[in-house]
Amino acid sequence: MKVPFRWLLAAFVGLASLPGTPSAALAATSAQVTAEYSLLDHGYQDWQATDILWNTDLGPTEGSRGSTAGKLFGDFGATRRFGLFDQTLSFGYLRKVGAVVTTLETAFSPSHQVMPFWTGRAGVSWPVGAGWVLSTSYKRNAYNAAYVNLGTLGVDEYFGPFRIGYRLFGSDLMNSGFALSHMVAFSWYYGDRSDLTLIGALGTELDALPRDSVLAIPTRTLSLNLDHALGKSWALTGRAAWQAEGDLYTRSTLVLGVSYLH
């Protein structure tokens, strides 16, 4: 079974973006704008976020070693959490050599009140035949008072217009605390650039809170993601999600966006 390259991208980026780059942003040379609103309980202020994402081709993605073939992508984001405002700028490079997809990403926040002041990520995914794709990645978040290491292992199976995937996340807080979480996703690709994905996640994650604190918190997440093409150049993206962060708060999120593909 031949797995389309856009499906490899979706599998590698994580489809759902929990969080991550929306799959539509990597479909072709494009620009995307998204707006997020999250309603929190237990007296916490609501969250808002706006992101401007872009992606450009540097040449054929299937290049030889030493070539500049691949995709360059980035994101400028503005986020308000716990009444604090942060800006984030990120860049990434994606390349496919043979059947293997590799990526490098980095991000920084000049304000970093609740966001990491620096993030670095590297990962790889590769098909192993019969519609199966394996993936792994390593990410390091640097906060004012802590460093968090995050590793992932993933497996996906593509059959017809569907995908089912699993991710294992392992987080380490400066070698003083370790947390595991699990994510299962089911996708339906109903068009050339259109897909619907249902995601469930359960486990413990390391979450940033105000006043330079990072805590290990039990978490449960349910998310429904949509990418829908409107002709050849435009696409809509959306996400509705619910997340419980232990006894601290529950978070209900709605994300809406529009993409232009050149």
Secondary structure, DSSP 8 states (H G I E B T S, - for coil): ----HHHHHHHHHTSS-TTS--GGGGSSSEEEEEEEEEEE-TT---EEEEEEEEEEEEE-SB--TT---EEEEEEEEEEEETTEEEEEEEEEEEEEETTEEEEEEEEE-SS-SSS-SEEEEEEEEEEEETTEEEEEEEEEEE-SS-EEEEEEEEEEEEETTEEEEEEEEEEEETTS-EEEEEEEEEEEEEETTEEEEEEEEEEEEEEEETTTEEEEEEEEEEEEEEEEEETTTEEEEEEEEEEEETTTEEEEEEEEEEEEE-
